[in-house]
Amino acid sequence: MNLTMRTITVVVGLVLIALGLYEALIPQKVVDFGPLEVSAKEGLTTESLLLIGLGVLALVASFLKRK
């Protein structure tokens, strides 16, 4: 059971880090045709930092030794 939980937390941590890096590196573009509004998010945002932080926390938790 311990090995299963460790594997799950490692996978979840890696997925969260990957999503955070994807959100930080790939710009999100929004184009509206009505009033012609264009906006783009790129760089580190609060959401991407939160995803990366949760991923690192999950990885650290998976390698902690339980008694």
C-alpha positions in Angstrom: 0.0 0.0 0.0 2.8 2.4 0.8 4.4 1.8 -2.6 1.1 2.5 -4.3 0.6 5.8 -2.5 4.1 6.8 -3.2 3.7 6.1 -6.9 0.4 8.0 -7.1 1.9 11.1 -5.4 4.9 11.0 -7.7 2.7 10.9 -10.7 0.4 13.6 -9.4 3.4 15.8 -8.5 5.0 15.4 -12.0 1.7 16.2 -13.7 1.1 19.3 -11.6 4.7 20.6 -12.3 4.2 19.9 -16.0 0.9 21.8 -16.1 2.4 24.7 -14.2 5.3 24.9 -16.6 3.0 24.6 -19.6 0.9 27.4 -18.3 3.9 29.6 -17.6 5.7 29.0 -20.9 2.9 28.8 -23.5 1.1 32.1 -23.9 -2.7 32.0 -23.6 -4.3 34.2 -26.3 -7.9 35.5 -26.2 -9.3 37.1 -29.3 -12.8 38.7 -29.4 -14.3 39.7 -32.7 -17.0 42.0 -31.3 -15.2 45.1 -29.8 -11.9 43.6 -31.0 -10.3 42.8 -27.7 -7.0 40.9 -27.7 -5.2 39.8 -24.5 -2.4 37.4 -23.9 -1.0 36.0 -20.7 2.5 34.8 -20.6 5.1 34.4 -17.9 4.7 33.2 -14.4 1.3 33.9 -13.0 -0.2 33.1 -9.6 -1.9 30.0 -11.0 1.2 28.6 -12.6 3.3 29.2 -9.5 0.6 27.5 -7.4 0.6 24.4 -9.7 4.3 24.2 -9.6 4.4 24.6 -5.8 1.7 21.9 -5.3 3.6 19.6 -7.6 6.9 20.1 -5.6 5.0 19.6 -2.4 3.5 16.3 -3.7 7.0 15.1 -4.7 8.5 16.0 -1.3 5.6 14.2 0.4 6.1 11.1 -1.7 9.8 10.8 -0.6 9.2 11.4 3.1 9.9 8.4 5.2 6.8 7.2 7.2 7.2 5.2 10.4 
